[in-house]
Amino acid sequence: MVYCSKCGKKNEDGAEFCSKCGASLAAKVKGSDKEWDNRCEEECHGGGRGWPFFWGIIIILVGLWIIFEFFLKNIEGLPSWVQNFPFWGIFVLLIGIMIILWGLRVISKH
C-alpha cells in the first residue's frame, strides 16, 4: 500500500495518483518508502501506538470502579477498607501519571 503525501489516504500499490485528492504518488523518493509509510501510518491514522494502551487503561479503570461501587461495597462482611475505598482519588492519580508519561514520551521524540 502507498500513502498519499498530501492527504494520507492509503492507495493501491502501483497507483500513480491518489484516489481521494488526486495528488501524484510518484513524487516519493526511492529508498524511503518504508520510512514514509511508517511515519504516515503513525501520524495520519491514529497518532501512534500509545493511544490504544491509554484507552485500554481508562476502560480497565472504569470497569474496576463499577465493580467496587456497585458490587463489592454492597457485600456484607468485607473489610472496612473495601467499603471506604477512595477509588476516584486513585483513578485521578493514575490518569495524571499516564499524562505525565505521555508528555515525557512526546518530549523525548523531539
SULZIKA-V19511 format. One record per pair of residues at least 4 apart in sequence whose C-alpha atoms are under 8 Angstrom apart, sorted by the first residue. I is the first residue (numbers start at 1). J is the second residue. D is the distance in whole Angstrom. If there is no record, write none. Layout:
i->{I;I}
j->{J;J}
d->{D;D}
//
This chain:
i->{1;1;1;1;2;2;2;2;2;2;2;3;3;3;3;3;3;3;4;4;4;4;4;4;4;4;5;5;6;6;7;7;8;8;9;9;9;11;11;11;15;16;16;16;17;17;17;17;17;18;18;18;18;28;28;29;32;33;34;35;36;37;38;39;40;40;41;41;41;42;42;42;42;43;43;46;47;49;50;51;52;53;54;54;55;56;57;58;58;59;60;61;61;62;63;64;65;65;66;66;67;67;68;68;68;69;70;71;72;72;73;73;78;78;79;80;81;86;87;88;89;90;91;92;93;94;95;96;97;98;99;100;101;102;103;104;105;106}
j->{10;11;12;13;10;11;12;13;15;25;37;8;9;10;11;25;37;40;8;9;10;11;18;23;24;25;25;28;21;23;20;21;40;44;18;19;20;15;18;19;25;24;25;26;22;23;24;25;26;22;23;24;25;32;33;33;36;37;38;39;40;41;42;43;44;45;45;46;48;46;47;48;49;47;48;51;51;53;54;55;56;57;58;98;59;60;61;62;95;63;64;65;91;66;67;68;69;87;70;71;71;72;72;73;82;73;74;75;82;83;82;83;82;83;83;84;85;90;91;92;93;94;95;96;97;98;99;100;101;102;103;104;105;106;107;108;109;110}
d->{6;6;5;5;6;5;6;6;8;8;7;5;5;5;6;8;6;7;5;5;7;7;6;7;8;6;7;8;8;7;8;7;6;6;7;8;7;7;6;7;7;6;5;6;5;5;5;5;8;5;5;6;6;8;7;7;6;6;6;6;6;6;6;6;5;7;5;8;8;6;5;5;8;5;7;8;7;7;6;6;6;6;6;8;6;6;6;6;8;6;6;6;7;6;6;6;6;7;6;8;5;6;5;6;8;6;7;7;7;8;6;5;7;8;7;6;6;7;6;6;6;6;6;6;6;6;6;6;6;6;6;6;6;6;6;6;6;7}
//
